[in-house]
Amino acid sequence: MSKQIKTDVEINYKKRNKATVFWRGILVFPVLIFVGSFAIQTNSGFAAGFIILPPLLALVFRGVYPSYLLTFNHEFLELQVRVASYVLLLTDDYPSIERNKNIEVTFPEIKGGKALNRFLPLVKWFLAIPLIIVGIIYVLIALGMTFIAWIMTSFTGRYPKWAGRFVLKTMQFWNRINGYAFLLVSDKYPSFAL
């Protein structure tokens, strides 16, 4: 079992829906309001709706990651991956608020939180700053590739493999950062490589 978050998205490169490519930003708006409501509800800003402070306190003071918080954070991250996959053209499946068999996020196994360091969560966000800087560069490149892929897909109905691989690896990179620094499900420092 991996010690970091694993993200799998089944990408269909051929026979894509050319009609929805131009309208994805509008089509996804209701789901974005749903996802955004979690961020507004929790006033979490950068963390965008994840429950961070209660697991941090539970890990530091009790040495346990509460299972109900782990489940919520897992499902919410998976929802965000479904929305991002649709917007970034990795899939034509509209992002349901329920599970999608083609998109899966797997958390590392935490046995009652006992496998995690109790005091590392206090500094993980600080240690992740270099990763976040590199991640922002990856995101900018991925957005440029998505724009080119957007044009190509709208004309040919095929999504370019080079764009799909890079965009997916960028999403996987960010999920590993989230798992390490904010969701606190891993103590293993993520690699800078995609």
C-alpha positions in Angstrom: 0.0 0.0 0.0 1.3 3.5 -0.9 2.2 5.9 1.8 0.7 8.8 -0.2 -2.6 9.7 -1.8 -3.0 7.9 -5.1 -5.2 9.4 -7.9 -6.5 7.5 -10.9 -8.6 8.9 -13.7 -9.5 6.8 -16.7 -9.0 9.2 -19.7 -10.7 8.5 -23.0 -8.6 10.1 -25.7 -10.8 9.3 -28.7 -14.4 10.0 -29.6 -14.8 12.9 -27.2 -17.9 15.1 -27.0 -17.0 18.1 -29.1 -20.2 20.0 -28.3 -19.5 20.4 -24.6 -15.9 21.5 -24.8 -16.7 25.1 -25.2 -19.4 25.1 -22.6 -17.8 23.3 -19.7 -17.2 26.4 -17.6 -21.0 27.1 -17.8 -22.1 23.5 -17.5 -20.0 22.9 -14.3 -21.2 26.0 -12.6 -23.9 24.3 -10.4 -21.4 21.7 -9.1 -18.9 24.5 -8.4 -21.5 26.3 -6.3 -22.0 23.0 -4.4 -18.3 22.5 -3.8 -17.8 26.2 -3.0 -20.5 26.1 -0.4 -18.2 23.9 1.7 -15.4 26.5 1.6 -17.9 29.2 2.6 -19.3 27.1 5.4 -16.0 26.3 6.9 -14.3 29.7 6.2 -11.2 27.7 5.3 -10.0 29.8 2.4 -6.9 28.0 0.9 -8.0 24.6 2.1 -11.3 24.9 0.1 -13.7 23.0 2.4 -11.5 20.3 3.9 -11.7 19.8 7.6 -8.2 20.4 8.8 -8.1 21.8 12.3 -10.0 19.0 14.1 -7.8 16.2 12.7 -4.6 18.3 13.4 -5.7 18.7 17.1 -6.7 15.0 17.4 -3.4 13.9 16.0 -1.3 16.2 18.2 -3.2 15.6 21.5 -4.6 12.1 21.1 -2.5 10.5 18.3 -5.6 9.5 16.4 -7.1 10.6 13.1 -10.9 10.5 13.5 -12.4 8.1 11.0 -15.4 10.3 10.2 -13.2 13.3 9.4 -11.0 11.0 7.2 -14.0 9.8 5.3 -15.3 13.3 4.7 -11.9 14.6 3.5 -11.5 11.6 1.3 -14.9 12.0 -0.4 -14.5 15.7 -0.7 -11.1 15.4 -2.4 -12.6 12.8 -4.8 -15.4 15.2 -5.6 -12.9 17.9 -6.4 -11.0 15.5 -8.6 -14.2 14.7 -10.5 -14.9 18.4 -11.1 -11.3 19.2 -12.1 -11.3 16.2 -14.5 -14.4 17.5 -16.2 -13.2 21.1 -16.5 -9.7 20.1 -17.7 -11.2 17.8 -20.3 -9.9 14.6 -18.9 -13.3 13.1 -19.0 -16.7 13.8 -20.6 -18.6 12.5 -17.5 -20.4 15.3 -15.8 -19.1 15.6 -12.2 -21.7 13.9 -10.1 -21.8 14.6 -6.4 -21.8 10.8 -6.0 -18.9 8.4 -6.9 -17.7 7.7 -10.4 -16.1 4.4 -11.1 -13.6 6.0 -13.6 -12.2 8.4 -11.0 -10.7 7.1 -7.8 -8.7 8.7 -5.0 -7.1 6.3 -2.6 -5.8 7.4 0.8 -2.9 5.6 2.5 -4.1 3.2 5.2 -4.2 4.8 8.6 -4.9 2.4 11.4 -6.6 4.7 13.9 -4.0 7.3 13.1 -1.3 5.4 15.1 1.0 5.2 12.1 1.3 9.0 11.9 3.7 11.3 13.7 2.0 13.3 16.4 4.0 16.5 16.1 4.9 16.7 12.4 1.4 18.1 11.5 2.4 21.3 13.3 5.1 22.0 10.6 4.0 20.1 7.5 2.4 23.2 5.9 5.7 25.1 6.3 7.7 22.2 4.9 5.3 22.1 1.9 6.0 25.7 0.7 8.7 24.6 -1.8 6.3 21.9 -3.1 3.5 24.5 -3.5 5.8 26.8 -5.5 6.8 24.0 -7.9 3.1 23.0 -8.0 2.0 26.4 -9.1 4.5 26.2 -12.0 3.1 22.8 -12.9 -0.5 24.2 -12.8 0.4 27.1 -15.1 1.9 24.6 -17.7 -1.1 22.3 -17.3 -3.5 25.2 -18.0 -1.6 26.1 -21.1 -1.7 22.5 -22.3 -5.4 22.4 -21.5 -6.0 25.4 -23.6 -4.2 23.9 -26.6 -6.0 20.5 -25.9 -9.3 22.4 -25.7 -8.9 23.8 -29.2 -7.7 20.4 -30.6 -10.5 18.5 -29.0 -13.2 20.9 -30.2 -12.1 20.5 -33.8 -11.0 16.8 -33.9 -13.0 15.1 -31.1 -9.7 13.7 -29.8 -8.0 14.7 -26.6 -4.1 14.7 -27.0 -2.3 12.1 -24.9 0.6 14.4 -24.1 -1.8 16.9 -22.5 -3.8 14.2 -20.6 -0.7 12.7 -19.1 0.7 16.0 -17.9 -2.6 17.3 -16.5 -3.3 14.1 -14.7 0.2 14.0 -13.2 -0.2 17.6 -12.0 -3.5 16.7 -10.3 -1.8 13.7 -8.7 1.1 16.0 -7.5 -1.4 18.4 -5.9 -3.3 15.6 -4.2 0.0 14.3 -2.7 0.7 17.8 -1.4 -2.8 18.0 0.1 -2.4 14.6 1.7 0.9 15.6 3.3 0.4 19.2 4.3 -3.3 19.8 4.8 -5.2 16.5 5.1 -2.4 15.1 7.2 -2.9 11.5 6.0 0.8 10.9 5.2 4.1 11.7 6.8 6.1 10.9 3.7 7.4 14.0 2.0 6.1 14.1 -1.6 8.6 14.1 -4.5 9.0 17.3 -6.6 8.8 15.1 -9.7 5.5 14.5 -11.5 
